[in-house]
Amino acid sequence: MTKIVPKITIKELRARHNMTQEEFAKSVGTTAQTVSAWEKNVLSISPKNMVIICNKYHIQSSDLYGI
C-alpha cells in the first residue's frame, strides 16, 4: 500500500505563518483542538475547511493531501 505524503502539513503551514494552533484555528473558523487532531492525523480535514484553508493560505488541496 502506498502512503500519501503531503507536500506541506498543517503544522508546517502554521510555522510558515508563525501561528499557534489557536491562531490558525481562528483564522479558518475552527478550534485549536480540531487543528491538533488534523496535525496528529486523528481527524481528516473536511471539504469545507479544506476550501477555507486553501483560499486563505493560497495553496492547493493537493499540497495538503500529497496528490
TATA-V387137 format. One record per run of one state. SS is the DSSP state (helix for helix, strand for strand, loop for the rest). FROM is the first residue (numbers start at 0). TO is the last residue. If there is no record, write none. Layout:
ss,from,to
SS,FROM,TO
SS,FROM,TO
This chain:
ss,from,to
loop,0,8
helix,9,15
loop,16,19
helix,20,27
loop,28,30
helix,31,38
loop,39,45
helix,46,56
loop,57,59
helix,60,64
loop,65,66
